[in-house]
Amino acid sequence: MSKNFELLQQVESGHGSAAGTATAKARSPLHFHVSNGREPVAPLDLNRVAQEETLRLVQAIFLAPGPNPPRVVMFAGVDPGNGCSHVCARAAAVLASNMPGSVCLVDANLRAPSLPEFFGVTNHHGLVDSLRQNGSVRGYAKSLQPENLWLLSCGSLAADSSLLLNSEPMKARIAELRKEFDYVLIDSPPLNTYSDGMVLGQLADGAVLVLEANATRREVTLKVAADLRAAHIKILGAVLNKRTFAIPEALYRRL
């Protein structure tokens, strides 16, 4: 994944490598052209680049060679505002569009839930409700498009809702999600701010870190990575989000 390994290599130096990285979003649109002497080069299509990089991430994480590829994966930003929810939602949609199995996206970011708005559905009747009530977990999930994609929104929140993430009902619901769906992607609160992600990561098969280009500090990321390893949470990959392409795509792809 070319230049996207830069930050991850700094983070993981001396500790092995992660399975995949991706640039999920470029911040500034480009409108200039570069001549190759014969014809102009088209400007960078940011949406297409994001789609391609997300597909590479999905392939690296969920289709990695080996006897037991991860099926339940936590996506967690290092800091607030890294764009983790957007990255997680896009990965779930791309996975569902390219695989026949069922995919459930879980909005476990009870601090700042945003996935229902992303998909244009209501937040009513979701994860928190399933932890306080009985019934099949699939009954709390909302069907999206494509038809094999589901969203378990955060649901009805209260002051103590985040405490439910570290509970026996939460463990039971994650186990149930494993049985009900082929793939489960969990959107977590930022790791440098809340401890929720450490709890969720231990229920998953591993974690994907989301870092913001030119904003996430290396020392903070190193500490978060060390904390994950200390908690025996496998780092499956990292996303360098909001990267600004300073050169045209044609030249970028030659690097």
Order of alpha helices (4+ residues) and beta strands (2+ residues): alpha-beta-beta-beta-alpha-beta-alpha-beta-alpha-alpha-beta-beta-alpha-beta-alpha-beta-alpha-beta-alpha
